[in-house]
Amino acid sequence: MSTAAAEPISIIPNRLLSMQDLAAILHISKSTVESWRYAGKLPEPVQIGRHVRWHPDQIRTLVGEPGAATETDRRRKRTTAAPPSRAAR
């Protein structure tokens, strides 16, 4: 018998999520996903042609799933870090 803690199992796949995927994960209808999208209640989606997709890390953060602070958050921290001040030079 192992005493190591089990790794939490994600219900969210590691690929861009469609509106149908998001509706299934959140247990709401596709029309509610669309309403929440336009009301700003959901993270900003990625537009690929006519298709709308959400990054899984953003949805993990939204639903509070363990392990939500992932690569997306790390990238965001790198790009939003303040530039070095001129006085430090």
C-alpha positions in Angstrom: 0.0 0.0 0.0 1.4 3.4 -1.0 1.5 6.3 1.4 2.2 8.9 -1.3 -0.5 11.5 -1.9 -2.5 10.9 -5.1 -2.1 13.4 -7.8 -5.4 15.3 -8.4 -7.2 14.2 -11.5 -8.2 17.0 -13.8 -11.7 17.0 -15.4 -10.4 19.5 -17.9 -8.5 18.3 -20.9 -5.1 19.8 -21.9 -6.4 21.3 -25.2 -8.3 24.4 -26.2 -11.9 24.1 -25.1 -14.9 24.6 -27.3 -18.1 26.2 -26.2 -19.6 22.7 -26.0 -16.7 21.5 -23.8 -17.1 24.5 -21.5 -20.8 24.0 -21.2 -20.2 20.4 -20.2 -17.5 21.3 -17.6 -19.6 24.0 -16.0 -22.9 22.1 -16.3 -24.6 24.9 -18.1 -26.1 25.3 -21.6 -24.2 26.6 -24.6 -26.5 29.6 -24.7 -25.5 30.4 -21.1 -21.8 30.1 -22.0 -22.4 32.6 -24.8 -24.3 34.9 -22.5 -21.6 34.7 -19.8 -19.0 35.3 -22.5 -20.6 38.6 -23.6 -21.3 39.6 -20.0 -17.6 39.2 -19.2 -18.1 36.4 -16.7 -15.7 34.1 -18.5 -12.0 34.6 -19.4 -11.3 36.1 -22.8 -11.5 33.4 -25.4 -9.2 32.7 -28.3 -10.7 33.4 -31.7 -9.6 30.9 -34.4 -11.4 31.9 -37.6 -15.1 31.5 -36.7 -14.3 29.2 -33.8 -14.1 30.4 -30.1 -11.9 28.5 -27.7 -10.8 28.8 -24.1 -7.4 27.9 -22.7 -7.8 25.1 -20.1 -5.7 26.8 -17.5 -8.0 29.8 -17.4 -11.0 27.5 -16.9 -9.2 25.5 -14.2 -8.6 28.8 -12.4 -12.3 29.8 -12.9 -13.6 26.5 -11.4 -10.9 26.4 -8.7 -9.5 23.1 -9.7 -6.2 22.1 -8.0 -3.1 22.9 -10.0 -4.7 25.9 -11.6 -1.6 28.1 -11.4 0.2 26.7 -14.4 2.2 27.8 -17.5 -0.4 30.5 -18.5 0.0 32.2 -15.1 3.8 31.9 -15.3 3.8 33.5 -18.8 1.5 36.2 -17.7 3.8 37.1 -14.8 6.8 37.3 -17.1 5.1 39.6 -19.6 3.5 41.9 -17.0 6.6 42.4 -14.9 7.6 46.0 -14.5 10.7 47.0 -16.6 13.8 47.9 -14.6 13.9 51.4 -13.5 16.5 53.8 -15.0 17.9 54.6 -11.6 19.0 51.0 -11.2 21.3 51.3 -14.3 
